Every structure is written in C-alpha cells, then in structure tokens.
Amino acid sequence: MQTNRRPGGRQEPVNDTGTSTRQPPPPSGTPPAGAPPAGSAGPTGAAGQFVFNAADEERQRGVRRMKRTATGLLILVALVYVLAKWAQHAGAGGGDGGWAGYVAAAAEAGMVGALADWFAVTALFRRPLGLPIPHTAIIPTKKDQLGVSLGEFVGENFLSSDVVRTRLHALGIGGRLGAWLAEPAHADRVTEELATALRGALTVLRDSDVQAVVGEAITRRAENAEIAPGVGKTLERIVADGGHRRAVDLVCVKAHDWLVTHGESVMDAVQGGAPGWTPRFVDRKIGDRVYKELLRFVTEMRDMPEHPARGAVDRFLSDFAADLQSDTETRARVERLKSEILARGEVQDIIASAWSAIRTMILSAAEDEQSELRLRVRASLISLGSRLATDGRLQGKVEGWIEGAVVYVVTTYRTEITSLITDTVAGWDAEHTSRKIEAHIGRDLQFIRINGTVVGALAGLLIYTVSRALGA
C-alpha cells in the first residue's frame, strides 16, 4: 500500500496501481451514496451536482472488480517474468535462454503494456501515484474546457441549419402527423389536451387584467375607426333590398296599438296645447279630430305597403345613407355621437363585462365533450389528418413550416442551447464528476489495461522472435 500526497499535506492511501482506495467525501449537502437526493428523483441534486444512486454504486463495484482483474493480470505477468528470468539464468530453458527467453520477453512486454495503459487510464481521472505529471487528471482539471468543447461540438455538428433540415426532412413529419391525426382516438386525445390547455390558460388569466385589455382594445379600435361610411353602406344595401320594411311594419303596428290604447292621452295632449281663450268643447272637438286623423293615418300606413309615407321613409333612409358616406357634416356628427356613447360608463361596463361572458362560454364548451366547439375541433383535426396523409403538397407546406420554425429556433438560440451544456458542466464538482464518469465507463477502460497486457505480451514475443531469427 502506498500513499498519495493530497493538497494541504494530507496523505491518501492508494493501491499498487496508484488508484486511490479512499472515496472522496460527497459535496456539502449531497446525500450519502445510494440515497436519492432530497426532493428530487433525478440524477443530479438541487445544485446541479451528480448524486450517486444504487445503479452507480453497482457500476462502481463492477469497476473495482475489473481493476482487481487487470491488476491481478499485471501481477501474474510480473511473476511469470521473474520465474522465466530465474529459469533462464538457471539454464532450464536450453541454450541462449531457450523457451525461457521467449517467455521472459513476452512477460516483460506485457508488463510494459499493462503499466502504460494503467498510466493512461488513471491519468484520465487522477494524477498517477499523486505525482504532478503534466497532462494528467484530465477530467478534473480540464472539466470546463471539455464542457466548452462539447458545447461547440454539439452546436457545430447537431445544431446547424443543414443538419436540422436534413434530419427533419428525412423523418417525413407531415405524412406521419397526418396519419396519426386521422385516427379518431388520436384526434380525441388532441382535442382533450387542447381543451385542458385552454381551461388552464383561462384559469391562470386574471379577469380584471383581461377585461382592461379587451376594453381598451375595443374602445381604441372604435375611436380610431370612422363608422359613418360603413354604416351608410350597410344602410344603403338594406334599403335597396327592402330589408327595412319589416322594421317599418313593426313601428306602424306598435304605433297603431299605442294610439288605440292611449287615445285619451293624445286628446288631452292636444287640448293642453290649445289657447286659453278657446272654449273647452272646441278643444275637445279638435283633440278628438286630431286623434282620429292620426289613427287613420297610422292605420293606412300599416295596411298599405305602397303608402306615400312609406315611400317618404324609403327616400329619407336612402338620403341618410348617402349623407353618411359623403356628407362631411353628417359624418362628423356621427363621430361625435360615437365618442359620447363610448365615453359613457354604462357602455364601458358592458365592454368590460364582455370578457366574463366569453370566458364562461369558452370554459363551458371546453368542459363539455359534446359541445359544438369540441366536436368541430375534433372533426377539423380528423379532416386535416386525412388531407395531410394523402396530399403531398400540403405535407410539403407543413414540413416547410416545421423545418423553418425549428431552424429559426436552433440558429437564433444556438448559443443559449450550447451554453446549457457548458454552464452545467462548469457547475459540476470536479472530483465528484470524475467519480461519476469513472463509474459509468471505468469498467470498459479496465479492459484497455487487460488488452494492453495481452497485446504487449504478444508484441514482445513477436519482437523477440524476429530478433532471434535475424540474429541467427
């Protein structure tokens, strides 16, 4: 057993290969080996440090077994070398060393290969024998540089626009997506997810904020848009199509009914406007006459579609529609009236409350599986999937949109994406990272030591054989 001198003068026990037998303490706040991190089931702790779990402990045990095997093979070839040399000096191998020379040469080269590969493997994770040899302990000392290099490698070889476009194009996303959406069960699933997302979004939004935004948007749009020309064109089309006649019929019917019901009120109003010096029976007579004429006029207007008064209404509405479109004064008056109406508190309350009604309607439709909204969304998804699965032109458009969007995100945020790698690696504890990586790949690296021993022995045997053959 040897010792390595650690920084600060501490001694660390090492085995015969220079590998530390002391497990480094976990970082502050890190759970013990094999224990899951508090509040997390993932491979890293809250601070981004690696945490050893049961699988890592099992890997470490495998690494230790392979280390013992590789070290045992080194001891074996060393013992073979000693015995071969003893036999060679004792003359047991025949003339010029005989078979003992071949065995000694093979064993000697095997030791050299084993030691060289032990040094190479150990240098990845720590300083061999604790010596400050340059270019050793590569992972702990070059961790940040490795992170930067890994980030650059990923950015250049995986996040380039050409690579992303080629890969996405090879996937045939359009056809696959169409075939998937065409299945009713998949359309139902997407519809359900969309409904859940919509309900979540509406739940998160504060009604007061949305009401303020909606109210401001409607008010600003209404104030900036001149409504008179549009109203005039609409009224012009209505009059041309005769759509206003039902409104005139309704007014005539209501006016007739009101006159029949409130005849006394009409006559009293006429009498009240008469001069004070006229006799009361005359006022009564005039009021009765006015009422009857008014009732007759309204009745005829109600019953006669071609009544002159109706024609006068048509002409008035036509002229008004034309003024709304071309008369400056009329348009200005309409704009002033619009501003006055919008400024009223009652109107602003109605505009603001519109969101509540819309929100309730949308939530109700999203929760009801048989609502018109969800049924239409489902039918649209199935229809889109069927078209997408068979229409090559549509597939090309969809794939072009997806490729363009992904390429934009990748090329625009490539630095941010790769910095996730470099920053994460930079935040890892060097010694802990080395242990974690060694647990994952250390077993395979020990095979390098074994292979180095075997290959070295074979190479040494071959060199010794060729040398003897040429020397002979």
C-alpha positions in Angstrom: 0.0 0.0 0.0 1.3 3.4 -1.0 0.2 6.9 -0.2 -0.5 10.0 -2.4 0.2 13.4 -1.0 -3.0 15.4 -1.4 -3.1 19.3 -1.5 -2.6 20.6 2.0 -0.2 17.8 3.1 -2.8 15.1 3.6 -1.9 11.5 2.8 -4.2 9.4 0.7 -3.9 5.6 0.6 -3.6 4.1 -2.9 -3.3 0.5 -4.1 -0.5 -0.9 -6.1 -1.7 0.6 -9.4 -1.9 4.1 -7.9 -5.7 4.1 -7.7 -7.0 5.8 -4.6 -8.7 3.5 -2.2 -10.3 6.3 -0.3 -13.7 7.5 -1.5 -13.8 11.3 -1.7 -16.4 12.9 0.5 -19.6 14.0 -1.2 -20.1 17.7 -1.8 -21.8 19.7 1.0 -25.5 19.0 1.1 -25.2 15.9 -1.1 -27.0 12.7 0.3 -24.9 9.6 1.0 -24.1 7.2 -1.8 -27.0 5.2 -2.8 -29.6 7.6 -1.3 -31.8 9.6 -3.6 -31.5 13.4 -3.4 -33.9 15.2 -1.2 -36.8 16.5 -3.2 -35.5 15.0 -6.4 -35.5 11.6 -8.1 -33.2 12.7 -10.9 -29.5 12.1 -11.4 -28.5 15.5 -10.1 -29.1 17.3 -6.9 -30.6 20.7 -6.4 -27.3 22.4 -7.0 -26.7 20.6 -10.3 -24.2 18.2 -8.7 -24.1 14.5 -9.5 -25.7 12.2 -6.9 -24.7 8.6 -6.7 -27.6 6.2 -6.7 -27.9 2.4 -6.4 -27.1 1.9 -10.0 -24.0 4.0 -9.7 -22.9 2.0 -6.7 -23.3 -1.2 -8.6 -21.3 0.2 -11.5 -18.5 1.2 -9.1 -18.4 -2.3 -7.7 -18.0 -3.6 -11.3 -15.2 -1.1 -11.9 -13.4 -2.3 -8.7 -13.8 -5.9 -9.8 -12.3 -5.1 -13.2 -9.5 -3.1 -11.6 -8.6 -6.1 -9.4 -8.7 -8.4 -12.5 -6.4 -6.0 -14.5 -4.1 -5.6 -11.6 -4.0 -9.3 -11.0 -3.1 -9.9 -14.6 -0.2 -7.4 -14.2 1.0 -9.3 -11.1 0.7 -12.5 -13.0 2.9 -11.4 -15.9 5.4 -9.9 -13.4 5.5 -13.3 -11.6 5.9 -15.1 -14.9 8.7 -12.7 -15.9 10.6 -13.4 -12.6 10.2 -17.1 -13.0 11.2 -17.0 -16.6 14.3 -15.0 -15.8 15.2 -17.4 -13.0 14.8 -20.3 -15.3 16.8 -18.6 -18.0 19.7 -17.9 -15.6 19.4 -21.4 -14.2 19.8 -22.8 -17.7 16.4 -24.5 -17.6 15.4 -23.2 -21.0 18.2 -24.7 -23.0 20.9 -22.8 -25.0 20.8 -19.0 -25.3 17.8 -18.9 -22.9 15.6 -21.3 -24.9 12.0 -21.2 -24.2 12.6 -19.2 -21.0 13.9 -16.3 -23.1 10.7 -16.2 -25.1 8.5 -16.3 -22.0 10.6 -13.6 -20.3 10.4 -11.3 -23.4 6.6 -11.8 -23.6 6.1 -11.2 -19.9 8.4 -8.2 -19.9 6.5 -6.6 -22.8 3.2 -7.5 -21.2 4.2 -5.6 -18.0 5.2 -2.6 -20.0 1.9 -2.6 -21.9 0.0 -3.1 -18.7 1.8 -0.2 -16.9 1.5 2.1 -19.9 -2.3 1.5 -20.2 -2.7 1.8 -16.4 -1.0 5.2 -16.6 -3.2 6.3 -19.5 -6.4 5.2 -17.8 -5.5 6.6 -14.4 -4.4 9.9 -15.9 -8.0 10.5 -17.1 -9.3 10.7 -13.6 -6.4 11.5 -11.2 -2.7 12.0 -11.0 -0.9 8.6 -11.1 0.9 8.0 -7.8 -0.1 11.5 -6.8 2.8 13.0 -8.9 2.2 16.4 -10.6 2.8 14.9 -14.1 1.7 17.3 -16.9 -1.5 16.3 -18.8 -2.8 14.0 -16.1 -6.1 14.2 -14.1 -7.6 15.3 -17.4 -11.3 15.2 -16.4 -11.0 17.0 -13.1 -8.6 19.7 -14.4 -10.0 20.1 -17.9 -13.7 19.7 -17.0 -14.6 23.2 -18.0 -12.7 23.0 -21.3 -14.3 19.7 -22.0 -17.7 21.3 -21.4 -16.9 24.1 -23.8 -15.6 21.7 -26.4 -18.7 19.5 -26.0 -20.9 22.5 -26.4 -19.1 23.6 -29.6 -19.2 20.1 -31.0 -22.9 19.9 -30.4 -23.5 23.4 -31.9 -21.4 22.7 -35.0 -22.5 19.2 -35.7 -26.0 18.9 -34.3 -27.5 22.4 -34.3 -26.5 23.6 -37.8 -29.4 24.5 -40.1 -28.4 22.0 -42.8 -28.2 19.1 -40.3 -31.6 20.0 -38.7 -33.3 20.4 -42.1 -31.9 17.2 -43.5 -32.9 15.3 -40.4 -36.4 16.7 -40.2 -36.9 16.2 -43.9 -35.9 12.5 -43.6 -38.4 12.0 -40.9 -41.4 12.8 -43.1 -43.2 14.6 -40.3 -46.1 15.7 -42.5 -47.2 12.3 -43.6 -46.7 10.8 -40.1 -48.6 13.6 -38.4 -51.4 13.3 -40.9 -51.8 9.5 -40.5 -51.7 9.9 -36.7 -54.3 12.7 -36.6 -56.6 10.8 -39.0 -57.2 8.2 -36.3 -60.3 9.2 -34.3 -58.8 8.1 -31.0 -55.8 10.4 -31.6 -58.0 13.3 -32.6 -59.9 12.8 -29.4 -56.7 12.8 -27.4 -55.5 16.0 -29.1 -58.9 17.6 -28.6 -58.9 16.7 -24.9 -55.3 18.1 -24.5 -56.3 21.3 -26.2 -59.4 21.7 -24.0 -57.2 21.1 -20.9 -54.7 23.7 -22.0 -57.4 26.2 -22.8 -59.0 25.7 -19.4 -55.7 26.1 -17.7 -54.9 29.3 -19.6 -58.3 30.8 -18.8 -57.9 29.8 -15.2 -54.5 31.5 -14.9 -55.6 34.7 -16.6 -57.0 37.3 -14.2 -60.4 38.6 -15.3 -59.6 42.2 -14.3 -56.5 42.3 -16.5 -58.2 40.7 -19.5 -61.2 43.0 -19.1 -58.9 46.0 -19.0 -57.1 44.8 -22.1 -60.3 43.9 -24.0 -62.0 47.1 -23.0 -59.0 49.3 -24.1 -58.6 47.4 -27.4 -62.3 47.7 -28.3 -62.5 51.3 -27.3 -59.3 52.3 -29.1 -60.3 50.4 -32.2 -63.8 52.0 -32.2 -62.3 55.5 -31.6 -59.7 55.1 -34.4 -62.2 53.7 -37.0 -64.7 56.0 -38.7 -68.0 54.2 -38.6 -70.2 56.6 -40.6 -69.2 55.3 -44.1 -69.6 51.7 -43.1 -73.0 52.4 -41.5 -74.0 54.3 -44.6 -73.1 51.4 -47.0 -74.8 48.9 -44.8 -78.0 51.1 -44.6 -77.9 51.6 -48.4 -77.8 47.9 -49.0 -80.6 47.3 -46.5 -82.9 49.9 -48.2 -82.0 48.6 -51.7 -83.0 45.0 -50.6 -86.1 46.2 -48.8 -84.8 44.8 -45.5 -86.0 47.9 -43.6 -89.7 47.3 -44.4 -90.2 44.8 -41.7 -88.9 47.4 -39.2 -91.3 50.0 -40.7 -94.2 47.4 -40.4 -93.3 46.8 -36.7 -93.2 50.5 -36.0 -96.6 51.0 -37.6 -98.2 48.2 -35.8 -96.8 49.3 -32.4 -97.8 52.9 -33.2 -101.4 51.8 -34.0 -101.7 49.7 -30.9 -100.3 52.5 -28.8 -102.8 55.0 -30.2 -105.7 52.7 -29.6 -104.6 52.1 -26.0 -103.7 55.7 -25.2 -106.4 57.7 -27.1 -107.3 59.8 -24.1 -103.7 60.8 -23.6 -103.4 62.0 -27.1 -106.6 64.1 -26.9 -105.5 65.5 -23.5 -102.2 66.5 -25.1 -103.9 68.3 -27.9 -106.3 70.1 -25.6 -103.4 71.1 -23.3 -101.7 72.9 -26.2 -104.8 74.9 -27.2 -105.0 78.7 -26.4 -106.7 79.5 -23.1 -109.4 81.7 -24.7 -110.9 78.9 -26.7 -114.0 77.1 -25.3 -113.3 73.7 -23.8 -115.8 71.9 -26.1 -113.9 73.3 -29.1 -110.7 72.0 -27.7 -112.4 68.6 -27.1 -113.7 68.6 -30.6 -110.3 69.5 -32.1 -108.5 66.8 -29.9 -110.9 64.2 -31.0 -110.5 65.1 -34.7 -106.7 65.1 -34.4 -106.7 61.7 -32.7 -109.0 60.2 -35.4 -106.9 61.6 -38.2 -103.7 60.4 -36.6 -105.2 56.9 -36.1 -106.4 56.8 -39.6 -103.0 57.8 -41.0 -101.2 55.2 -38.9 -103.8 52.5 -39.9 -103.5 53.2 -43.6 -99.7 53.3 -43.3 -99.8 49.9 -41.5 -102.2 48.3 -44.1 -100.9 49.9 -47.3 -97.4 48.7 -48.4 -97.4 51.4 -51.1 -98.5 54.2 -48.8 -96.8 57.6 -49.7 -95.5 57.9 -46.2 -93.6 54.6 -46.6 -92.1 56.0 -49.8 -91.0 59.1 -47.9 -89.4 56.8 -45.3 -87.5 55.0 -48.1 -86.3 58.2 -49.6 -85.2 59.6 -46.2 -83.2 56.4 -45.4 -81.6 56.5 -48.9 -80.6 60.1 -48.5 -79.4 59.5 -45.0 -77.3 56.5 -46.2 -75.7 58.8 -48.9 -75.0 61.5 -46.4 -73.3 59.1 -44.1 -70.9 58.2 -46.8 -70.3 61.6 -48.5 -71.6 64.4 -46.3 -68.8 65.8 -44.1 -71.0 67.4 -41.5 -73.2 64.3 -41.1 -70.1 62.1 -40.7 -68.7 64.4 -38.1 -71.9 64.4 -36.1 -71.9 60.6 -36.2 -68.3 60.5 -34.9 -69.2 62.9 -32.1 -72.2 60.8 -31.2 -70.0 57.7 -31.2 -67.4 59.3 -28.9 -70.1 60.4 -26.5 -71.6 56.9 -26.4 -68.2 55.2 -25.8 -67.4 57.7 -23.0 -70.5 56.7 -21.0 -69.8 54.5 -18.0 -72.6 52.1 -18.8 -71.0 51.3 -22.2 -67.6 50.8 -20.7 -69.1 48.4 -18.2 -70.8 46.4 -21.0 -67.5 46.3 -22.9 -65.5 45.2 -19.9 -68.1 42.5 -18.9 -68.0 41.0 -22.4 -64.9 39.0 -21.3 -66.7 37.4 -18.5 -69.5 36.2 -20.8 -66.9 35.0 -23.4 -64.8 33.2 -20.7 -67.8 31.4 -19.2 -68.9 30.3 -22.7 -65.5 29.0 -23.6 -65.0 27.2 -20.3 -68.4 25.5 -20.6 -67.7 24.5 -24.2 -64.2 23.2 -23.3 -65.5 21.0 -20.4 -68.4 19.5 -22.4 -67.3 16.6 -24.6 -70.4 17.0 -26.8 -70.1 20.8 -27.1 -70.2 22.3 -30.6 -66.7 23.7 -30.1 -65.1 20.3 -29.2 -67.0 18.5 -31.9 -65.9 20.9 -34.5 -62.3 20.9 -33.4 -62.3 17.1 -33.4 -63.8 17.0 -36.9 -61.3 19.5 -38.1 -58.4 17.6 -36.8 -59.6 14.3 -38.4 -60.2 16.2 -41.7 -56.7 17.8 -41.5 -55.1 14.5 -40.7 -56.8 12.8 -43.7 -55.7 15.6 -46.1 -52.2 15.7 -44.6 -51.8 11.9 -45.0 -52.6 12.0 -48.7 -51.9 15.4 -50.0 -48.2 15.7 -50.9 -48.4 19.4 -51.5 -49.9 20.0 -48.1 -47.3 17.7 -46.5 -44.6 19.8 -48.1 -46.1 23.0 -46.8 -46.4 21.7 -43.2 -42.9 20.2 -43.2 -41.5 23.5 -44.6 -43.2 25.4 -41.8 -41.9 23.0 -39.1 -38.4 23.0 -40.6 -38.4 26.8 -40.8 -39.6 27.2 -37.2 -37.1 24.6 -35.8 -34.2 26.0 -37.8 -35.0 29.5 -36.7 -35.1 28.5 -33.0 -31.9 26.4 -33.4 -29.9 29.1 -35.3 -31.2 32.0 -33.2 -30.7 30.4 -29.8 -27.8 28.1 -30.6 -25.5 29.9 -28.1 -28.1 29.6 -25.4 -28.6 25.9 -26.1 -24.9 25.1 -26.1 -24.3 27.3 -23.0 -26.7 25.0 -21.2 -24.1 22.3 -21.7 -21.1 24.4 -20.8 -22.7 26.1 -17.8 -24.0 22.8 -16.5 -20.6 21.1 -16.8 -18.9 24.2 -15.2 -21.2 23.9 -12.2 -20.2 20.3 -11.5 -17.7 19.5 -8.8 -14.6 18.2 -10.5 -13.8 15.3 -8.2 -17.4 14.2 -8.0 -17.7 14.4 -11.8 -14.7 12.3 -12.2 -16.1 9.6 -9.9 -19.4 9.7 -11.7 -17.8 9.3 -15.2 -15.5 6.6 -13.9 -18.4 4.7 -12.5 -20.0 4.7 -16.0 -17.0 4.0 -18.3 -14.4 2.8 -15.9 -15.2 -0.9 -16.4 -14.6 -0.6 -20.1 -11.4 1.3 -19.5 -10.1 -1.5 -17.4 -10.4 -3.8 -20.4 -7.9 -1.5 -22.1 -5.4 -2.4 -19.3 -6.1 -6.1 -19.9 -5.8 -5.7 -23.6 -2.6 -3.7 -23.2 -1.2 -6.6 -21.2 -2.1 -9.2 -23.7 -1.2 -7.2 -26.8 2.1 -6.1 -25.2 3.0 -9.7 -24.4 2.2 -10.8 -28.0 4.2 -7.8 -29.4 7.1 -8.5 -27.1 7.1 -12.2 -28.1 6.9 -11.3 -31.8 9.8 -8.8 -31.5 11.9 -11.2 -29.5 11.3 -14.0 -32.1 12.1 -11.8 -35.0 15.3 -10.6 -33.3 16.4 -14.1 -32.6 15.6 -15.2 -36.1 17.6 -12.3 -37.6 20.4 -12.8 -35.1 20.6 -16.5 -36.0 
